[in-house]
Amino acid sequence: MQTSRADVADLIYFLAIARHRSFSRAAVEIGVSASALSHALKGLETRLGVRLFNRTTKSVTLTAAGDALAQSVLEPFEAIGGALESLNRFRDTPSGRIRINAAVEAANLLLAPVMPAFMDRYPDVEIDIVASNRLVDVTDAGFDAGIRYGGTVPEDMVARRLSADIRWVIAASPDYLERYGTPGHPEDLLNHRCVSNRLGDDRIYRWELERAGETFQITVPTSVTVNQAETGLVAVLGGAGLMYFPEPLVAPYVRDGRLILVLTEWSPLEDGFHIYYSSRRQLPTGLRLLIEFIREARPLGL
């Protein structure tokens, strides 16, 4: 069977759908409509004479034929992408698009502050940031890299540090502390209103406190549970209760007196942000430049 230009384009679409198991997410990655993607896939299936996906209203899964095709063409397409990417070193101005899946705090505290200067230096590099605390397989999901706190980076990835270690603190508004008092010991938290953190795997985080070798892991009484610290921050600023935060997130509000830190002698220092990516793929030029730029700018120290 002779391969046409349409086959090559449709195979790119097919691989995106296979990665995401979703027409809508694949369409966002490629930059076409979901209906156009579906039409292209139907054309490919018609030309090949086999069904590549099982599609229902709730799921998209590869058929046996689709899985065999994905396994066969993935490596050649990755090699072509690597070859095209390698040409960046011959350009006066690097270009390309990189996709990053980042923890929400990393997106807000690490990436967003450096974007204006990075865009000025590398105007032809496009950065696509998906901020989410839910853990995903960045390779299968079509991302070039992920950014997470060091302790949560998958072991089979290449990881590089992008920030100094981060102190975790408990903060509340002055109004809340005036009404309910200031805890003097971790056990006092059991008598307070608290805003809890939901982790990316849906577990409710147990607050970890330590002082001079003494450690506490406390399941605090919960008034509100949030999956993003930024949401809890708004509630805490309004007097909702105490919350456990990465210190850089609340530092501006502590400086201007809108928040007060409590139990500071119990604040642990934890792994900072790390960027990670597959060792099986060539590092895109844009991603390498972004890593170098963040380590140069040091928005959260290093």
HELIX and SHEET records of a PDB file:
HELIX    1   1 ARG A    5  HIS A   20  1                                  16    
HELIX    2   2 PHE A   23  ILE A   30  1                                   8    
HELIX    3   3 ALA A   34  LEU A   48  1                                  15    
HELIX    4   4 ALA A   64  SER A   86  1                                  23    
HELIX    5   5 LEU A   87  PHE A   90  5                                   4    
HELIX    6   6 VAL A  104  ALA A  106  1                                   3    
HELIX    7   7 ALA A  107  LEU A  111  3                                   5    
HELIX    8   8 ALA A  112  VAL A  114  5                                   3    
HELIX    9   9 MET A  115  ARG A  121  1                                   7    
HELIX   10  10 GLY A  150  THR A  152  5                                   3    
HELIX   11  11 PRO A  174  TYR A  180  1                                   7    
HELIX   12  12 PRO A  186  ASN A  191  5                                   6    
HELIX   13  13 ALA A  229  LEU A  237  1                                   9    
HELIX   14  14 GLU A  247  ARG A  255  1                                   9    
HELIX   15  15 THR A  264  TRP A  266  5                                   3    
HELIX   16  16 THR A  285  ALA A  297  1                                  13    
SHEET    1   A 2 PHE A  53  ARG A  55  0                                        
SHEET    2   A 2 VAL A  60  LEU A  62 -1                                        
SHEET    1   B 5 VAL A 125  ALA A 131  0                                        
SHEET    2   B 5 GLY A  96  ALA A 102  1                                        
SHEET    3   B 5 ALA A 145  TYR A 149  1                                        
SHEET    4   B 5 PHE A 273  SER A 278 -1                                        
SHEET    5   B 5 MET A 157  ARG A 161 -1                                        
SHEET    1   C 5 THR A 222  VAL A 226  0                                        
SHEET    2   C 5 CYS A 194  ASN A 197  1                                        
SHEET    3   C 5 LEU A 242  PRO A 246  1                                        
SHEET    4   C 5 ILE A 166  ALA A 172 -1                                        
SHEET    5   C 5 ILE A 260  VAL A 262 -1                                        
SHEET    1   D 5 THR A 222  VAL A 226  0                                        
SHEET    2   D 5 CYS A 194  ASN A 197  1                                        
SHEET    3   D 5 LEU A 242  PRO A 246  1                                        
SHEET    4   D 5 ILE A 166  ALA A 172 -1                                        
SHEET    5   D 5 LEU A 269  GLU A 270 -1                                        
SHEET    1   E 2 TRP A 207  ARG A 211  0                                        
SHEET    2   E 2 GLU A 214  ILE A 218 -1                                        
END                                                                             
